[in-house]
Amino acid sequence: MKEERGAVVLAPQPVKRGSFALLVPDDMKWEVRGVSGGYRIDFRPMTPQERARRLREWRQL
């Protein structure tokens, strides 16, 4: 199985003007961690258990 992963590292302070958006597919999971000088957002495909848990959470809304 080929793993598909990605990461985004953000500067500690956002640009004062504007904003940005990341379009992430529904079957991806992300984790945010603080790193020296900013934030790191790691992406990976969800496991079947994580997908099932997300579907249950969405149904409860």
Helices and strands as residue ranges (DSSP letters): E 6-10, E 28-35, E 38-45, H 48-60
